[in-house]
Amino acid sequence: MDEKLLPCPFCGAEAKLLSLSGAFRVVDTNYKCPIQPSEKWFATEEEAVSAWNRRSPDIVYCMDCKYGVPNAFGSGLVLCQNEFFRRYRLFSYDDFCSFGEKRSDEKNT
């Protein structure tokens, strides 16, 4: 294996390469990391390490999400209106999830 296994770009924890019946995947050693990798297994160590190392911390915080309503109800929280939750939920400005989409900066005039 030529490519070095990088730490998690989200929490900085060490990564670990797992092998099971000739298949490979990389996991985060910090089980509390908010961004967990996919459960996908790869045919080679190189594929698994390459996929892990390409992960990027380009996340969308609730305060920047198109589904979020800042300072909802004067609470200082963000009201998430994403249909995934099946009901509205309140989050802090620095929370994030895998469903976030960046709010457009365009303003209709």
C-alpha positions in Angstrom: 0.0 0.0 0.0 1.6 3.3 -1.2 -0.9 5.9 0.0 -0.7 6.8 3.7 -3.9 6.5 5.7 -4.9 10.0 6.9 -6.7 10.9 10.1 -10.4 11.8 10.0 -10.8 15.3 8.5 -13.7 16.0 10.8 -12.5 15.0 14.2 -8.8 14.4 13.7 -8.9 10.9 15.1 -6.7 8.0 13.9 -8.2 5.9 11.1 -8.1 2.1 11.1 -8.1 -0.3 8.1 -10.3 -3.3 8.5 -10.2 -6.5 6.5 -12.9 -9.2 6.4 -12.9 -12.1 3.9 -10.7 -10.3 1.4 -12.7 -7.0 1.6 -11.4 -3.7 3.1 -12.8 -0.6 4.6 -11.5 2.2 6.8 -13.2 3.3 10.1 -12.7 6.2 12.4 -11.4 5.2 15.9 -13.5 8.0 17.4 -17.0 6.4 17.7 -18.4 9.9 18.7 -17.3 11.6 15.4 -20.4 13.3 14.0 -19.5 12.3 10.4 -19.3 8.5 10.1 -18.0 6.9 6.8 -20.1 4.8 4.6 -20.4 1.1 5.3 -19.0 0.3 1.9 -16.3 -2.4 1.6 -13.7 -2.3 -1.2 -11.8 -5.1 -3.1 -8.4 -3.8 -2.2 -6.6 -1.9 0.6 -5.7 0.8 -1.9 -9.3 1.5 -2.9 -10.4 1.7 0.7 -7.6 4.1 1.7 -8.1 6.2 -1.3 -11.8 6.6 -0.7 -11.2 7.5 3.0 -8.5 10.0 2.2 -10.8 11.8 -0.3 -13.4 12.6 2.4 -13.7 16.3 2.8 -14.9 18.5 5.7 -17.1 20.6 3.4 -20.1 20.5 5.6 -23.0 22.9 5.8 -23.8 24.3 9.2 -27.4 24.9 10.2 -26.8 28.7 10.1 -25.9 28.5 6.4 -28.4 25.8 5.4 -31.3 26.5 3.0 -33.6 24.5 5.2 -32.8 26.6 8.3 -34.7 29.5 9.7 -32.3 31.5 11.9 -33.4 32.8 15.3 -36.7 30.9 15.0 -39.2 32.1 17.6 -36.6 34.5 19.0 -34.9 31.4 20.5 -31.4 32.0 19.1 -31.7 28.6 17.4 -32.2 27.5 13.8 -35.5 25.9 12.9 -34.8 23.1 10.4 -37.5 22.6 7.8 -36.0 19.6 6.1 -38.6 16.9 5.3 -36.3 14.2 6.5 -37.2 14.9 10.1 -41.0 14.7 9.4 -41.4 17.6 11.8 -39.6 20.8 12.4 -36.6 20.7 14.8 -34.5 23.3 16.5 -30.7 23.2 16.3 -27.8 25.5 17.3 -26.1 27.6 14.7 -23.0 25.4 14.6 -24.9 22.0 14.3 -24.8 20.2 11.0 -26.1 17.1 9.3 -25.6 15.1 6.1 -28.8 16.6 4.6 -27.6 20.2 4.7 -27.6 22.3 1.5 -25.9 25.7 1.3 -28.4 28.6 1.1 -28.1 30.6 -2.1 -26.7 34.1 -1.7 -29.0 35.4 -4.4 -31.8 37.7 -3.3 -34.9 38.2 -5.3 -35.7 41.9 -5.8 
